[in-house]
Amino acid sequence: MTQTSRTATIVQLGIAQTLAWASSYYLPAILAVPMAKDLGVSTPTVFAAFSAALVVSALLGPAAGKAIDRHGGKPVLAANSVIFAAGLITLTFAQGPVGLFAGWVILGVAMAAGLYEAAFAALVHLYGKDARGAITGITLFAGFASTVGWPLSTWMELEWGWRTTCLVWAAMHLLLGLPLNWRLPASPAHAITHTTKAQAEAAPAQATNTAATSAINPATRTAALLALIFAVTWFISTAMAAHLPRLLQAHGVPLATALVFAGLVGPAQVAGRLLEYGLLRNIHPLISARVAGIMHTLGAMVFLFFGVPAGALFTLLHGAGNGVLTIAKGTLPLVLFGVRDYGARQGLLMVPARFAQATAPWLFGLAIDSFGAGALWFSAALGLVAFAALMLLRDPGPATAQHRN
């Protein structure tokens, strides 16, 4: 595959991912209030429906990963463009809580196989162990999902209302997302997988059993650590996305300044990903993940001790660290486990993260209600847990990796 076609794939998938994130994950922040007023429910009910979508995506994530392992990314991602549209159309015609939850449940199905984990798996099937740069590339595009999605959803809602906004997003999935995903290269992974299985079946049974016995404990330990890291970092990321302006105000930052500080997170995420794409691309992803894993805690401690003047530094460090950790969610399983069964493994590893993501806005909101500014100690401590788990991870090395790829 030429560099030109590789770049085209990254651009196509990056745009499709930006659309997917903007029209699902980032939608409630803008449409929750008008949805609630029109449907006669409370705003928390709308967010409960959104949480239900995240739970559905967690439960279906492993199956979605297996589907990509079996069929490649192209057909799965293309099908999910249609499912995204179906969920948004269901929301468009919702008349009460039943339609609201039905729409979000359908979107949860689409999110299970239509967001980063599926895109990462698709790239791994296309590029194998060399997928790191491509993974970073699509996160650079989708890093602007809120930057593009929030203003666009706000403008459409003000002009036409929330129902038409959902309908327009649905049309964009069919007219833009579907063609972009369908134009992705066909995955060659099925041939590699079948060859690998045939070779494995031809190997002596005793050697296979011995290798499995020697590898299972380290592999289980590594998987458990990764699942913990992903769950903790997604909890922090989602909690900050939902409550950052309020948290800054609890520390004495004026509202206008808090909004400016919170607005630094997006550019900082993109800057972190650009750094990963450039200077850090030749560094082992475990090292860059460790550096990123401590950034939220470092920023929080500086903010806690120095107050308002350090608020901007806190948001910049949090954003940059979160940007790199998003990439690590795709690259760490690749480098630690290899290409084989990447999609299914990725789906399983992200199940705790999806549940953590679903509960983060509610739990961290309770922490702010109970402890005010002190809630930041909670997220700082969680950041230390993730960093400690990253320090415990070990790369099995090339000698083991060749048997996994």
C-alpha positions, 0 to 999 in steps of 0.5 A: 500500500502506497503512502498516498493511499495510506494517507487517504485512508487516514483522512477518510477514517478521520473525517468519518470518526469526527462525524461519529463522535460529534453526532453521538458522544458530544450530542447531549451537551448541546441537545439535552436541555431542548430535548428534555423540554420538548419531550416532557422529561428532566434533563437528567433523564436525557443523560440517563438515556445517554448513559444507557447508550454507553452501557449498551456499547460496553456490552456489545464492544467485544462482539463488535471487535470479533466482527471486525476480526472476522470481516475487517473494518470496512463492512462493519464501519459502513454498516454502523453509519446506517445504524448511527442514522437509524438512532438519530432518526428514532430520536427525531421522531421520539414523543416521550421517554420510550422514543428517547431511550430507544433512540439512544439504545440504537446509538449505543449499538452504533457506538459499540462498533463505530468509534475509536476502538473499531477504527483502531481495529480496522487500521490494525487489520490494514497495517498490522504492527505498523498501525501506530502512525495511522491510529495517531492520524485519525485521532488528530482529526477526531480530536476536533469533534467537539470543536466542530460538533458543538458549534454546529449542533448549537447553530442547527438547534437555534435555527431549526430545533433539536429534531431537525438537528438530529435529522441533519446528523443522520443525513450526514451519516448516510451521505458522508460517513457511509461513503467514506467508510465504504471507500476504505481498503478491504482488509487483508486480515482474513487471509493472515488469520486463516494462515496463522490458524492453520500453522497453529493447528499443524504445530505439535499439541505438546508445544502449543499447550506448553506455550499457552501455559507459560503465557497465560498468567503474564497475559492475564496480568497485562490484560487486567492492568490495561483494563484498569488503566483504560477504565480509570483514564476514561473515567477522568476524561469523561468527568472532566468533560462533563464538569471542568468549568464547574470544577474550576469555579469551585476553586475560585476561578470566575465563570468567564475565565473558567470557560477560557481555561476549559477551552484550552483542553481541546487544543492541548489534546491535539498538541499532545497527539501532534507530539505523539505523531512527530517527536514521540513516534520513535519512542516506545508507546509504553513510555509515552503513555507513562508520561501522559498518565501522570499529567492529570495528577501533576496538573491537579496538584499544581492547581490545588496548591497554587490556586487560580493562576495555575488553572490554565496549566492544569487544563493544558496538562490534563488535555495533553495527557488525555490526547496521548492516552487516547492513542495509547488505548489503540497502541498499547494492546497492539504492542503488548499482544500483537495483531492476532484477535486485536478487535475482540481483545480491544472490545473486552479491554474496553468494557470496564472503561465504557462502564466507567465512562457511563458513571463518571458524570454522575459520580464526579458530580456527586463528589463536587456536590459533597466536597466542592474543590476537594473533588479534584483530590479524587481525580488526582488519586485516580490518575496516580492509580493509572500511572502506577498500573502503567509502571507495572506493565512490561513489554514481552519483547520482540522474541515473544511478539513474533509469536503473537503477530 
